Amino acid sequence: MAFPSAKQIRANTTCRRVAWSSCLDHPSPLCDALDGKVFLAKTAPFDPPLFDGCECTWMEVGDDEVGDVDWFDPDEPGMRALLAERGIRV
């Protein structure tokens, strides 16, 4: 399965934001914590898949979408530990 990178999405659309989408019925704790988090497409610090069996993907977030945005924050409680478990540094 081919997973688009955030930069690929950015190159193919006018979208500047992407949201992490956890596709598994029972996602890993990291994928569950990232589900719905919004990133700037050109600076997303990692891309799916995060590990063997990861089926997560990026979803475009239209620039015209309004309302609260659940921005990715690596300092959110427990997030750095979950990232470190997978060897991801941000």
Buried (B, 14 or more C-beta within 10 A) or exposed (E): EEBBBBBBBBEEEEBBBBBBBBEEEEBBEBBBBBBBBBBBBEEBEBBBEBBEEBBBBBBBBEEEEEEEEEEBEEEEEEBBEBBEEBEBEE
